[in-house]
């Protein structure tokens, strides 16, 4: 599952712009299954306030605050744009075999196939073209694709990921000119 973590818990959804005049919002789920945002029950925002999600259609939801009050007009909904809603990690279902919550990967020690320390997984990026791990704290910072070729082993119990960085290619010269270009690997 693709769920980023933070100090507030695991990001489940982000409130988008208002939809209509009755307080509905576009809700951007950070989970593979958007229904999870409603099924988990109360979620918390960055200030610790409780919110409940009630889906009204594809990507459209009503928000109910911790007092049971429904966001009822467009102006109120507009004030919530970019509000992030979180769940505690223990509220989430267990991941399937060979699936991982981003929250479980952040903080793992990255080691090479030879056991050399490479750093720590700081962030898990997912921009739609594939997931990658940002590793910091080692001799050099790196971002590696989260593929079996580059991350062949994940040991959650041991707190490590084995990382095989892809080959780097350096290009020297002006690529827009007709002169020769030197490629080094």
C-alpha positions in Angstrom: 0.0 0.0 0.0 1.2 3.5 -0.7 0.7 5.4 2.5 3.3 8.0 3.6 4.0 8.4 7.3 4.5 11.5 9.5 4.9 12.4 13.1 1.0 12.6 13.2 0.5 9.0 12.1 -0.1 7.6 8.6 -1.5 9.9 6.0 -4.9 8.6 4.9 -6.4 11.5 2.9 -6.0 15.2 2.0 -8.9 17.6 1.7 -9.1 19.3 -1.7 -11.3 22.1 -2.9 -15.0 22.4 -2.1 -17.5 20.6 -4.2 -20.8 22.5 -4.5 -22.3 24.9 -1.9 -23.3 22.4 0.8 -19.9 21.8 2.4 -18.8 18.7 0.4 -15.1 18.5 -0.5 -13.0 16.7 -3.0 -11.0 14.2 -0.9 -7.7 12.8 -2.2 -7.2 9.4 -0.6 -3.6 8.4 0.0 -4.6 4.7 0.1 -5.1 2.2 -2.7 -8.6 1.7 -1.5 -10.3 5.1 -0.9 -13.1 3.4 1.2 -10.5 3.0 3.9 -10.7 6.7 4.7 -14.3 6.1 5.9 -13.9 2.6 7.2 -11.2 3.5 9.7 -13.6 5.7 11.6 -12.3 8.9 13.2 -9.1 10.3 11.8 -7.0 13.1 13.2 -5.6 16.2 11.6 -2.2 17.8 12.4 -3.7 19.8 15.3 -5.1 16.6 16.8 -8.7 17.4 15.9 -11.0 14.4 15.1 -12.7 14.1 11.7 -14.9 11.4 10.2 -15.2 10.9 6.4 -18.5 10.1 4.7 -18.2 9.4 1.0 -20.9 10.9 -1.2 -19.4 9.9 -4.6 -16.2 9.2 -6.4 -13.7 11.5 -4.7 -16.4 13.6 -3.0 -17.0 13.5 0.7 -18.7 15.1 3.6 -16.6 15.8 6.7 -17.9 15.5 10.2 -15.9 17.1 13.1 -15.3 15.5 16.5 -18.4 17.1 17.9 -20.6 15.5 15.2 -21.1 18.7 13.2 -21.1 18.3 9.5 -19.2 20.8 7.4 -22.3 22.4 5.9 -21.3 25.2 3.5 -18.8 26.1 0.9 -17.0 28.8 2.9 -16.4 26.3 5.8 -15.2 23.7 3.4 -12.8 26.2 1.7 -11.1 26.7 5.0 -10.2 23.0 5.1 -8.4 22.8 1.8 -5.1 20.9 2.2 -6.1 19.6 5.6 -4.3 16.3 6.1 -6.1 13.4 7.8 -4.1 10.7 9.7 -4.6 7.3 11.3 -2.4 5.6 13.9 -0.4 2.8 12.3 -2.1 0.2 14.5 -5.5 1.2 13.1 -4.5 -0.1 9.6 -4.9 -3.6 8.4 -1.8 -5.8 8.1 -0.1 -5.5 4.7 -0.1 -8.5 2.4 3.1 -10.4 1.8 5.5 -8.4 -0.3 3.5 -5.3 0.3 4.6 -2.5 2.6 3.2 0.6 4.1 5.5 3.5 3.5 5.3 4.2 7.2 7.0 0.8 7.8 9.9 1.6 5.5 10.8 5.1 6.8 13.6 4.8 9.4 14.9 1.5 8.3 18.7 1.2 8.0 19.9 0.8 4.4 22.7 -1.6 3.9 24.6 -2.8 0.8 24.6 -6.5 -0.3 28.0 -6.7 1.4 26.6 -5.3 4.7 28.0 -1.8 4.4 25.9 1.0 6.0 24.4 3.3 3.3 22.2 5.4 5.6 18.6 5.5 6.6 15.4 5.6 4.6 14.2 9.1 5.1 11.2 9.3 2.7 9.3 7.1 0.3 8.4 8.9 -2.8 5.5 7.9 -5.1 4.8 10.4 -7.9 2.8 7.8 -10.0 5.6 6.5 -12.1 7.0 4.2 -9.5 8.0 4.3 -5.8 11.5 5.3 -4.8 13.4 5.4 -1.5 15.3 8.5 -0.3 18.3 7.4 1.7 20.3 9.9 3.8 23.0 9.9 6.5 25.5 7.8 4.6 28.6 8.7 2.6 26.2 10.2 0.0 22.5 10.8 -0.2 20.6 8.8 -2.8 17.2 8.0 -4.3 16.8 4.5 -5.5 13.8 2.9 -7.3 11.8 0.6 -5.0 12.2 -2.4 -7.2 13.4 -6.0 -6.5 16.6 -5.2 -8.5 17.5 -2.2 -6.3 15.9 -3.3 -3.0 16.1 -7.1 -3.0 15.5 -7.6 0.7 13.4 -6.0 3.3 13.8 -7.1 6.9 11.2 -5.3 9.0 12.0 -7.3 12.1 15.7 -6.5 11.7 15.1 -2.9 10.7 17.0 -3.1 7.4 16.6 -2.8 3.7 19.3 -4.2 1.4 20.0 -1.6 -1.4 21.8 -2.1 -4.6 22.1 1.3 -6.2 21.6 1.4 -10.0 24.7 2.3 -12.1 25.2 6.0 -12.6 25.9 7.6 -15.9 27.7 11.0 -16.2 27.5 12.9 -19.4 30.1 15.6 -20.2 29.7 18.1 -23.0 26.9 20.1 -24.6 24.1 17.8 -25.6 22.4 20.5 -27.7 25.5 21.1 -29.9 27.0 19.0 -32.7 30.2 18.4 -30.7 31.1 15.0 -29.3 29.8 14.0 -25.9 31.7 11.9 -23.4 29.8 9.3 -21.4 31.3 7.8 -18.2 29.9 5.0 -16.1 
